[in-house]
């Protein structure tokens, strides 16, 4: 009894991020992958906090320059 032939169809084009994650999974062990992902998450969080600080500074400066 023969198995039915299987065809592989790509319904979507893989994203660049998905391709990078695939290459990363081939090249790096799980620990390195987790460390790199954690580091990138930290970078994004630092950027968000920096943006929040700038916005807060602008609000404080606007309040300080407002006349009563």
PyMOL Python script that loads the backbone (N, CA, C, O; Angstrom):
from pymol import cmd

cmd.read_pdbstr("""\
ATOM      1  N   UNK A   1       0.838  -1.164   0.000  1.00  0.00           N
ATOM      2  CA  UNK A   1       0.000   0.000   0.000  1.00  0.00           C
ATOM      3  C   UNK A   1       0.893   1.241   0.000  1.00  0.00           C
ATOM      4  O   UNK A   1       1.800   1.368   0.823  1.00  0.00           O
ATOM      5  N   UNK A   2       0.625   2.138  -0.921  1.00  0.00           N
ATOM      6  CA  UNK A   2       1.454   3.331  -1.060  1.00  0.00           C
ATOM      7  C   UNK A   2       0.794   4.508  -0.346  1.00  0.00           C
ATOM      8  O   UNK A   2      -0.430   4.644  -0.320  1.00  0.00           O
ATOM      9  N   UNK A   3       1.640   5.342   0.224  1.00  0.00           N
ATOM     10  CA  UNK A   3       1.146   6.555   0.873  1.00  0.00           C
ATOM     11  C   UNK A   3       0.779   7.573  -0.192  1.00  0.00           C
ATOM     12  O   UNK A   3       1.401   7.644  -1.252  1.00  0.00           O
ATOM     13  N   UNK A   4      -0.233   8.350   0.111  1.00  0.00           N
ATOM     14  CA  UNK A   4      -0.650   9.392  -0.818  1.00  0.00           C
ATOM     15  C   UNK A   4       0.448  10.442  -0.905  1.00  0.00           C
ATOM     16  O   UNK A   4       1.056  10.798   0.105  1.00  0.00           O
ATOM     17  N   UNK A   5       0.700  10.938  -2.110  1.00  0.00           N
ATOM     18  CA  UNK A   5       1.737  11.979  -2.241  1.00  0.00           C
ATOM     19  C   UNK A   5       1.313  13.240  -1.495  1.00  0.00           C
ATOM     20  O   UNK A   5       0.147  13.637  -1.512  1.00  0.00           O
ATOM     21  N   UNK A   6       2.288  13.851  -0.846  1.00  0.00           N
ATOM     22  CA  UNK A   6       2.006  15.059  -0.082  1.00  0.00           C
ATOM     23  C   UNK A   6       2.590  16.256  -0.801  1.00  0.00           C
ATOM     24  O   UNK A   6       3.706  16.201  -1.318  1.00  0.00           O
ATOM     25  N   UNK A   7       1.842  17.321  -0.829  1.00  0.00           N
ATOM     26  CA  UNK A   7       2.331  18.557  -1.416  1.00  0.00           C
ATOM     27  C   UNK A   7       2.443  19.596  -0.309  1.00  0.00           C
ATOM     28  O   UNK A   7       1.620  19.653   0.605  1.00  0.00           O
ATOM     29  N   UNK A   8       3.461  20.397  -0.415  1.00  0.00           N
ATOM     30  CA  UNK A   8       3.676  21.457   0.563  1.00  0.00           C
ATOM     31  C   UNK A   8       3.268  22.755  -0.094  1.00  0.00           C
ATOM     32  O   UNK A   8       3.778  23.125  -1.151  1.00  0.00           O
ATOM     33  N   UNK A   9       2.345  23.436   0.543  1.00  0.00           N
ATOM     34  CA  UNK A   9       1.872  24.707   0.006  1.00  0.00           C
ATOM     35  C   UNK A   9       2.132  25.796   1.030  1.00  0.00           C
ATOM     36  O   UNK A   9       1.834  25.639   2.214  1.00  0.00           O
ATOM     37  N   UNK A  10       2.683  26.883   0.567  1.00  0.00           N
ATOM     38  CA  UNK A  10       2.913  28.038   1.440  1.00  0.00           C
ATOM     39  C   UNK A  10       1.785  29.021   1.195  1.00  0.00           C
ATOM     40  O   UNK A  10       1.732  29.666   0.148  1.00  0.00           O
ATOM     41  N   UNK A  11       0.892  29.136   2.152  1.00  0.00           N
ATOM     42  CA  UNK A  11      -0.231  30.054   2.008  1.00  0.00           C
ATOM     43  C   UNK A  11       0.169  31.489   2.293  1.00  0.00           C
ATOM     44  O   UNK A  11      -0.442  32.426   1.780  1.00  0.00           O
ATOM     45  N   UNK A  12       1.186  31.658   3.103  1.00  0.00           N
ATOM     46  CA  UNK A  12       1.635  33.003   3.436  1.00  0.00           C
ATOM     47  C   UNK A  12       3.140  33.092   3.228  1.00  0.00           C
ATOM     48  O   UNK A  12       3.860  32.098   3.322  1.00  0.00           O
ATOM     49  N   UNK A  13       3.587  34.285   2.947  1.00  0.00           N
ATOM     50  CA  UNK A  13       5.018  34.532   2.811  1.00  0.00           C
ATOM     51  C   UNK A  13       5.564  34.763   4.203  1.00  0.00           C
ATOM     52  O   UNK A  13       5.043  35.607   4.932  1.00  0.00           O
ATOM     53  N   UNK A  14       6.605  34.034   4.595  1.00  0.00           N
ATOM     54  CA  UNK A  14       7.140  34.209   5.949  1.00  0.00           C
ATOM     55  C   UNK A  14       7.713  35.612   6.130  1.00  0.00           C
ATOM     56  O   UNK A  14       8.283  36.190   5.205  1.00  0.00           O
ATOM     57  N   UNK A  15       7.554  36.140   7.327  1.00  0.00           N
ATOM     58  CA  UNK A  15       8.075  37.469   7.617  1.00  0.00           C
ATOM     59  C   UNK A  15       9.580  37.399   7.831  1.00  0.00           C
ATOM     60  O   UNK A  15      10.146  36.324   8.029  1.00  0.00           O
ATOM     61  N   UNK A  16      10.207  38.545   7.789  1.00  0.00           N
ATOM     62  CA  UNK A  16      11.647  38.617   8.049  1.00  0.00           C
ATOM     63  C   UNK A  16      11.928  38.157   9.476  1.00  0.00           C
ATOM     64  O   UNK A  16      12.882  37.421   9.725  1.00  0.00           O
ATOM     65  N   UNK A  17      11.080  38.603  10.415  1.00  0.00           N
ATOM     66  CA  UNK A  17      11.261  38.182  11.803  1.00  0.00           C
ATOM     67  C   UNK A  17      11.151  36.682  11.964  1.00  0.00           C
ATOM     68  O   UNK A  17      11.928  36.071  12.699  1.00  0.00           O
ATOM     69  N   UNK A  18      10.182  36.083  11.275  1.00  0.00           N
ATOM     70  CA  UNK A  18      10.029  34.636  11.334  1.00  0.00           C
ATOM     71  C   UNK A  18      11.225  33.915  10.753  1.00  0.00           C
ATOM     72  O   UNK A  18      11.670  32.898  11.285  1.00  0.00           O
ATOM     73  N   UNK A  19      11.745  34.447   9.654  1.00  0.00           N
ATOM     74  CA  UNK A  19      12.929  33.850   9.038  1.00  0.00           C
ATOM     75  C   UNK A  19      14.130  33.959   9.971  1.00  0.00           C
ATOM     76  O   UNK A  19      14.906  33.013  10.102  1.00  0.00           O
ATOM     77  N   UNK A  20      14.284  35.113  10.619  1.00  0.00           N
ATOM     78  CA  UNK A  20      15.401  35.287  11.547  1.00  0.00           C
ATOM     79  C   UNK A  20      15.277  34.348  12.740  1.00  0.00           C
ATOM     80  O   UNK A  20      16.270  33.787  13.204  1.00  0.00           O
ATOM     81  N   UNK A  21      14.045  34.180  13.236  1.00  0.00           N
ATOM     82  CA  UNK A  21      13.847  33.248  14.353  1.00  0.00           C
ATOM     83  C   UNK A  21      14.170  31.814  13.943  1.00  0.00           C
ATOM     84  O   UNK A  21      14.701  31.040  14.740  1.00  0.00           O
ATOM     85  N   UNK A  22      13.847  31.460  12.693  1.00  0.00           N
ATOM     86  CA  UNK A  22      14.160  30.115  12.217  1.00  0.00           C
ATOM     87  C   UNK A  22      15.666  29.900  12.147  1.00  0.00           C
ATOM     88  O   UNK A  22      16.168  28.859  12.570  1.00  0.00           O
ATOM     89  N   UNK A  23      16.385  30.880  11.614  1.00  0.00           N
ATOM     90  CA  UNK A  23      17.847  30.782  11.540  1.00  0.00           C
ATOM     91  C   UNK A  23      18.433  30.756  12.944  1.00  0.00           C
ATOM     92  O   UNK A  23      19.352  29.990  13.231  1.00  0.00           O
ATOM     93  N   UNK A  24      17.888  31.608  13.824  1.00  0.00           N
ATOM     94  CA  UNK A  24      18.354  31.660  15.204  1.00  0.00           C
ATOM     95  C   UNK A  24      18.180  30.301  15.882  1.00  0.00           C
ATOM     96  O   UNK A  24      19.067  29.851  16.608  1.00  0.00           O
ATOM     97  N   UNK A  25      17.051  29.653  15.649  1.00  0.00           N
ATOM     98  CA  UNK A  25      16.815  28.362  16.300  1.00  0.00           C
ATOM     99  C   UNK A  25      17.775  27.301  15.787  1.00  0.00           C
ATOM    100  O   UNK A  25      18.111  26.367  16.515  1.00  0.00           O
ATOM    101  N   UNK A  26      18.220  27.433  14.539  1.00  0.00           N
ATOM    102  CA  UNK A  26      19.187  26.478  14.005  1.00  0.00           C
ATOM    103  C   UNK A  26      20.587  26.711  14.561  1.00  0.00           C
ATOM    104  O   UNK A  26      21.332  25.762  14.806  1.00  0.00           O
ATOM    105  N   UNK A  27      20.940  27.980  14.758  1.00  0.00           N
ATOM    106  CA  UNK A  27      22.315  28.323  15.134  1.00  0.00           C
ATOM    107  C   UNK A  27      22.559  28.363  16.638  1.00  0.00           C
ATOM    108  O   UNK A  27      23.662  28.060  17.092  1.00  0.00           O
ATOM    109  N   UNK A  28      21.550  28.730  17.411  1.00  0.00           N
ATOM    110  CA  UNK A  28      21.759  28.953  18.828  1.00  0.00           C
ATOM    111  C   UNK A  28      21.073  27.883  19.667  1.00  0.00           C
ATOM    112  O   UNK A  28      20.046  27.326  19.279  1.00  0.00           O
ATOM    113  N   UNK A  29      21.653  27.616  20.801  1.00  0.00           N
ATOM    114  CA  UNK A  29      20.998  26.704  21.736  1.00  0.00           C
ATOM    115  C   UNK A  29      19.856  27.445  22.423  1.00  0.00           C
ATOM    116  O   UNK A  29      19.744  28.664  22.290  1.00  0.00           O
ATOM    117  N   UNK A  30      19.018  26.733  23.148  1.00  0.00           N
ATOM    118  CA  UNK A  30      17.865  27.353  23.800  1.00  0.00           C
ATOM    119  C   UNK A  30      18.263  28.442  24.782  1.00  0.00           C
ATOM    120  O   UNK A  30      17.610  29.484  24.848  1.00  0.00           O
ATOM    121  N   UNK A  31      19.323  28.216  25.543  1.00  0.00           N
ATOM    122  CA  UNK A  31      19.755  29.209  26.520  1.00  0.00           C
ATOM    123  C   UNK A  31      20.193  30.507  25.867  1.00  0.00           C
ATOM    124  O   UNK A  31      19.852  31.589  26.344  1.00  0.00           O
ATOM    125  N   UNK A  32      20.942  30.408  24.786  1.00  0.00           N
ATOM    126  CA  UNK A  32      21.397  31.604  24.083  1.00  0.00           C
ATOM    127  C   UNK A  32      20.218  32.338  23.455  1.00  0.00           C
ATOM    128  O   UNK A  32      20.164  33.568  23.462  1.00  0.00           O
ATOM    129  N   UNK A  33      19.289  31.582  22.919  1.00  0.00           N
ATOM    130  CA  UNK A  33      18.123  32.182  22.283  1.00  0.00           C
ATOM    131  C   UNK A  33      17.301  32.952  23.317  1.00  0.00           C
ATOM    132  O   UNK A  33      16.856  34.072  23.065  1.00  0.00           O
ATOM    133  N   UNK A  34      17.109  32.337  24.476  1.00  0.00           N
ATOM    134  CA  UNK A  34      16.353  32.991  25.544  1.00  0.00           C
ATOM    135  C   UNK A  34      17.073  34.242  26.021  1.00  0.00           C
ATOM    136  O   UNK A  34      16.438  35.273  26.241  1.00  0.00           O
ATOM    137  N   UNK A  35      18.377  34.166  26.182  1.00  0.00           N
ATOM    138  CA  UNK A  35      19.156  35.327  26.622  1.00  0.00           C
ATOM    139  C   UNK A  35      19.058  36.466  25.610  1.00  0.00           C
ATOM    140  O   UNK A  35      18.907  37.626  25.995  1.00  0.00           O
ATOM    141  N   UNK A  36      19.142  36.149  24.346  1.00  0.00           N
ATOM    142  CA  UNK A  36      19.060  37.187  23.314  1.00  0.00           C
ATOM    143  C   UNK A  36      17.668  37.814  23.290  1.00  0.00           C
ATOM    144  O   UNK A  36      17.534  39.028  23.141  1.00  0.00           O
ATOM    145  N   UNK A  37      16.645  36.994  23.435  1.00  0.00           N
ATOM    146  CA  UNK A  37      15.277  37.512  23.441  1.00  0.00           C
ATOM    147  C   UNK A  37      15.056  38.389  24.671  1.00  0.00           C
ATOM    148  O   UNK A  37      14.428  39.443  24.575  1.00  0.00           O
ATOM    149  N   UNK A  38      15.568  37.961  25.824  1.00  0.00           N
ATOM    150  CA  UNK A  38      15.444  38.765  27.041  1.00  0.00           C
ATOM    151  C   UNK A  38      16.181  40.097  26.901  1.00  0.00           C
ATOM    152  O   UNK A  38      15.687  41.133  27.348  1.00  0.00           O
ATOM    153  N   UNK A  39      17.347  40.068  26.287  1.00  0.00           N
ATOM    154  CA  UNK A  39      18.115  41.299  26.086  1.00  0.00           C
ATOM    155  C   UNK A  39      17.348  42.266  25.190  1.00  0.00           C
ATOM    156  O   UNK A  39      17.306  43.465  25.465  1.00  0.00           O
ATOM    157  N   UNK A  40      16.747  41.757  24.128  1.00  0.00           N
ATOM    158  CA  UNK A  40      15.999  42.621  23.214  1.00  0.00           C
ATOM    159  C   UNK A  40      14.772  43.191  23.917  1.00  0.00           C
ATOM    160  O   UNK A  40      14.432  44.356  23.712  1.00  0.00           O
ATOM    161  N   UNK A  41      14.104  42.390  24.740  1.00  0.00           N
ATOM    162  CA  UNK A  41      12.955  42.874  25.499  1.00  0.00           C
ATOM    163  C   UNK A  41      13.386  43.998  26.437  1.00  0.00           C
ATOM    164  O   UNK A  41      12.659  44.976  26.610  1.00  0.00           O
ATOM    165  N   UNK A  42      14.558  43.864  27.039  1.00  0.00           N
ATOM    166  CA  UNK A  42      15.078  44.910  27.916  1.00  0.00           C
ATOM    167  C   UNK A  42      15.355  46.197  27.144  1.00  0.00           C
ATOM    168  O   UNK A  42      15.068  47.290  27.633  1.00  0.00           O
ATOM    169  N   UNK A  43      15.907  46.072  25.955  1.00  0.00           N
ATOM    170  CA  UNK A  43      16.171  47.249  25.119  1.00  0.00           C
ATOM    171  C   UNK A  43      14.868  47.972  24.812  1.00  0.00           C
ATOM    172  O   UNK A  43      14.794  49.195  24.928  1.00  0.00           O
ATOM    173  N   UNK A  44      13.843  47.226  24.421  1.00  0.00           N
ATOM    174  CA  UNK A  44      12.557  47.844  24.098  1.00  0.00           C
ATOM    175  C   UNK A  44      11.939  48.518  25.325  1.00  0.00           C
ATOM    176  O   UNK A  44      11.356  49.596  25.216  1.00  0.00           O
ATOM    177  N   UNK A  45      12.066  47.886  26.480  1.00  0.00           N
ATOM    178  CA  UNK A  45      11.527  48.463  27.714  1.00  0.00           C
ATOM    179  C   UNK A  45      12.292  49.737  28.088  1.00  0.00           C
ATOM    180  O   UNK A  45      11.683  50.712  28.527  1.00  0.00           O
ATOM    181  N   UNK A  46      13.618  49.737  27.920  1.00  0.00           N
ATOM    182  CA  UNK A  46      14.412  50.945  28.196  1.00  0.00           C
ATOM    183  C   UNK A  46      13.991  52.088  27.279  1.00  0.00           C
ATOM    184  O   UNK A  46      13.895  53.234  27.720  1.00  0.00           O
ATOM    185  N   UNK A  47      13.740  51.784  26.012  1.00  0.00           N
ATOM    186  CA  UNK A  47      13.293  52.819  25.070  1.00  0.00           C
ATOM    187  C   UNK A  47      11.937  53.386  25.488  1.00  0.00           C
ATOM    188  O   UNK A  47      11.705  54.591  25.399  1.00  0.00           O
ATOM    189  N   UNK A  48      11.042  52.500  25.946  1.00  0.00           N
ATOM    190  CA  UNK A  48       9.719  52.957  26.371  1.00  0.00           C
ATOM    191  C   UNK A  48       9.833  53.865  27.588  1.00  0.00           C
ATOM    192  O   UNK A  48       9.173  54.902  27.657  1.00  0.00           O
ATOM    193  N   UNK A  49      10.681  53.473  28.560  1.00  0.00           N
ATOM    194  CA  UNK A  49      10.862  54.293  29.755  1.00  0.00           C
ATOM    195  C   UNK A  49      11.486  55.652  29.404  1.00  0.00           C
ATOM    196  O   UNK A  49      11.108  56.673  29.978  1.00  0.00           O
ATOM    197  N   UNK A  50      12.426  55.665  28.478  1.00  0.00           N
ATOM    198  CA  UNK A  50      13.049  56.927  28.061  1.00  0.00           C
ATOM    199  C   UNK A  50      12.007  57.845  27.420  1.00  0.00           C
ATOM    200  O   UNK A  50      11.996  59.049  27.674  1.00  0.00           O
ATOM    201  N   UNK A  51      11.149  57.282  26.603  1.00  0.00           N
ATOM    202  CA  UNK A  51      10.085  58.071  25.975  1.00  0.00           C
ATOM    203  C   UNK A  51       9.142  58.622  27.032  1.00  0.00           C
ATOM    204  O   UNK A  51       8.733  59.780  26.955  1.00  0.00           O
ATOM    205  N   UNK A  52       8.792  57.803  28.018  1.00  0.00           N
ATOM    206  CA  UNK A  52       7.913  58.256  29.105  1.00  0.00           C
ATOM    207  C   UNK A  52       8.557  59.380  29.899  1.00  0.00           C
ATOM    208  O   UNK A  52       7.880  60.331  30.290  1.00  0.00           O
ATOM    209  N   UNK A  53       9.886  59.277  30.145  1.00  0.00           N
ATOM    210  CA  UNK A  53      10.588  60.332  30.885  1.00  0.00           C
ATOM    211  C   UNK A  53      10.543  61.656  30.129  1.00  0.00           C
ATOM    212  O   UNK A  53      10.320  62.708  30.728  1.00  0.00           O
ATOM    213  N   UNK A  54      10.754  61.606  28.819  1.00  0.00           N
ATOM    214  CA  UNK A  54      10.730  62.828  28.009  1.00  0.00           C
ATOM    215  C   UNK A  54       9.340  63.448  28.034  1.00  0.00           C
ATOM    216  O   UNK A  54       9.206  64.664  28.170  1.00  0.00           O
ATOM    217  N   UNK A  55       8.305  62.623  27.906  1.00  0.00           N
ATOM    218  CA  UNK A  55       6.941  63.145  27.945  1.00  0.00           C
ATOM    219  C   UNK A  55       6.632  63.770  29.303  1.00  0.00           C
ATOM    220  O   UNK A  55       6.011  64.831  29.372  1.00  0.00           O
ATOM    221  N   UNK A  56       7.062  63.120  30.379  1.00  0.00           N
ATOM    222  CA  UNK A  56       6.829  63.667  31.723  1.00  0.00           C
ATOM    223  C   UNK A  56       7.573  64.980  31.909  1.00  0.00           C
ATOM    224  O   UNK A  56       7.048  65.908  32.523  1.00  0.00           O
ATOM    225  N   UNK A  57       8.785  65.065  31.386  1.00  0.00           N
ATOM    226  CA  UNK A  57       9.557  66.298  31.482  1.00  0.00           C
ATOM    227  C   UNK A  57       8.853  67.428  30.752  1.00  0.00           C
ATOM    228  O   UNK A  57       8.811  68.552  31.252  1.00  0.00           O
ATOM    229  N   UNK A  58       8.298  67.149  29.576  1.00  0.00           N
ATOM    230  CA  UNK A  58       7.576  68.179  28.817  1.00  0.00           C
ATOM    231  C   UNK A  58       6.346  68.661  29.586  1.00  0.00           C
ATOM    232  O   UNK A  58       6.046  69.855  29.596  1.00  0.00           O
ATOM    233  N   UNK A  59       5.644  67.744  30.221  1.00  0.00           N
ATOM    234  CA  UNK A  59       4.460  68.126  31.001  1.00  0.00           C
ATOM    235  C   UNK A  59       4.873  68.994  32.183  1.00  0.00           C
ATOM    236  O   UNK A  59       4.245  70.020  32.448  1.00  0.00           O
ATOM    237  N   UNK A  60       5.924  68.591  32.893  1.00  0.00           N
ATOM    238  CA  UNK A  60       6.387  69.380  34.044  1.00  0.00           C
ATOM    239  C   UNK A  60       6.847  70.774  33.622  1.00  0.00           C
ATOM    240  O   UNK A  60       6.571  71.756  34.312  1.00  0.00           O
ATOM    241  N   UNK A  61       7.541  70.861  32.501  1.00  0.00           N
ATOM    242  CA  UNK A  61       7.982  72.171  32.013  1.00  0.00           C
ATOM    243  C   UNK A  61       6.799  73.029  31.610  1.00  0.00           C
ATOM    244  O   UNK A  61       6.808  74.237  31.845  1.00  0.00           O
ATOM    245  N   UNK A  62       5.784  72.435  31.012  1.00  0.00           N
ATOM    246  CA  UNK A  62       4.590  73.206  30.621  1.00  0.00           C
ATOM    247  C   UNK A  62       3.857  73.725  31.857  1.00  0.00           C
ATOM    248  O   UNK A  62       3.381  74.861  31.861  1.00  0.00           O
ATOM    249  N   UNK A  63       3.764  72.913  32.898  1.00  0.00           N
ATOM    250  CA  UNK A  63       3.097  73.327  34.128  1.00  0.00           C
ATOM    251  C   UNK A  63       3.917  74.429  34.820  1.00  0.00           C
ATOM    252  O   UNK A  63       3.345  75.382  35.349  1.00  0.00           O
ATOM    253  N   UNK A  64       5.242  74.305  34.817  1.00  0.00           N
ATOM    254  CA  UNK A  64       6.098  75.265  35.482  1.00  0.00           C
ATOM    255  C   UNK A  64       6.057  76.634  34.793  1.00  0.00           C
ATOM    256  O   UNK A  64       6.190  77.661  35.459  1.00  0.00           O
ATOM    257  N   UNK A  65       5.879  76.659  33.500  1.00  0.00           N
ATOM    258  CA  UNK A  65       5.887  77.939  32.771  1.00  0.00           C
ATOM    259  C   UNK A  65       4.496  78.570  32.702  1.00  0.00           C
ATOM    260  O   UNK A  65       4.361  79.717  32.274  1.00  0.00           O
ATOM    261  N   UNK A  66       3.465  77.835  33.117  1.00  0.00           N
ATOM    262  CA  UNK A  66       2.109  78.385  33.103  1.00  0.00           C
ATOM    263  C   UNK A  66       1.961  79.436  34.199  1.00  0.00           C
ATOM    264  O   UNK A  66       2.407  79.226  35.327  1.00  0.00           O
ATOM    265  N   UNK A  67       1.338  80.562  33.870  1.00  0.00           N
ATOM    266  CA  UNK A  67       1.134  81.613  34.863  1.00  0.00           C
ATOM    267  C   UNK A  67      -0.164  81.384  35.622  1.00  0.00           C
ATOM    268  O   UNK A  67      -1.161  80.934  35.058  1.00  0.00           O
ATOM    269  N   UNK A  68      -0.132  81.697  36.894  1.00  0.00           N
ATOM    270  CA  UNK A  68      -1.319  81.498  37.736  1.00  0.00           C
ATOM    271  C   UNK A  68      -2.202  82.715  37.704  1.00  0.00           C
ATOM    272  O   UNK A  68      -3.249  82.736  38.352  1.00  0.00           O
TER     273      UNK A  68
END
""", "prot")
cmd.dss("prot")
cmd.show_as("cartoon", "prot")
cmd.util.cbc("prot")
cmd.orient("prot")
